[in-house]
Amino acid sequence: MPSIRSSVQWFCTLWLLLPGLLFAQSGNAFLSPDLLQLQNDASRNPTQLWVEQGLEIWGTPDKKGACVDCHKSANQLQNQVTQFPKWSVEKQQLINLEDQILACAKRSGQDYKSLEHPQVLALSALLHQNATGKTFNLKPSPGHEAQWHAALNAGAQEFTQRIGRMNLACNHCHDQNIGKQMRADVISPGHPTGFPIFKMSWQGMGSIDRRLRACYSGVQAEIPAPGSPVLRQLELFLKVRAQGLPIDGPSLRR
Amino acid sequence: MSKNIPTRLAFAGPLKEGATIEARWSAAHPMDSGFRVDDSGNKIARNIIHTVKVLLNDRLILEADLGTAMTSPVYLAFPLQVPAGGGVLRVLWQDDRGQVGETVQRLIL
């Protein structure tokens, strides 16, 4: 029997999910016409550089790579990609796809130093590209329901918590002001369907971890360390909020 | 050969003998202009791809000296006439640190 407190929390989380569902639009819908053209043209799209590098790292049956021995084709992992972040018994916290790539790489003796390592991003881009069109499929793993729900609630709490010198919470822009102008940008609902992203202002690729940290910087709050549990909780909440939207694969952002 | 800098070469247009297509080459090189500073205020040394050579079937068809205004990732598009029987297009590059690389793509008719 769930306690009253957790039921109330769960109800609040559901309520918070509502605006995200009403404005179910991918971030690509907010790209300028030029960027959208670039996004849709695979021969010019810079994210393809990382996807191709990912394919090379992965390897093929005739050409040895880092991943092909255990995982066969990258296409077979389509469904697994949609299930992150998930609860890790080993780490006792949520892990996302990049965490999993890092863990795999460590086990197989590759030296990838961080979540934003080019090779990690390349593999993430490849896997997300293959999962294009699928929807997020987030469920607690059996036996860890309580931890999963607690993490989701913590994510919802973080989404509505005012932070930083700007004293803003995520929902002030990404729920209440969707479609309005914020300086040169149009505010999107913040659905994380297009990660990893190639952000023009970074002149490079970045994972959702980096993007969320950039949000903390944007509202002038203390920036959590890469891989912090709070970032994973927020990612889980955002992906549950975006359930039903197709994954766009690696995408361009301004 | 540099393994850490992914490059790619794509073609747009009809791959037919005599047709003019566009070849699109890009490289995820950091292209540090030499004007920027790091978090401690130290200048980041210039490191850009300064020379690009394009060979079609081992014949030099384009040589470019790039400057610091090039974007990262570098993107270079140029027209190309498809030779009879297709062939091999090679893009060779060199940067300020002395790294060199090559991107090869076959023109298959």
Interface residues (C-beta under 8 A of the other chain):
Chain A: A42 S43 R44 P46 Q48 L49 W50 E52 Q53 P118 A122 Q203 G204
Chain B: N4 P6 T7 R8 A10 F11 A12 R24 S26 A27 A28 M31 T71 S72 P73 Y75 A77
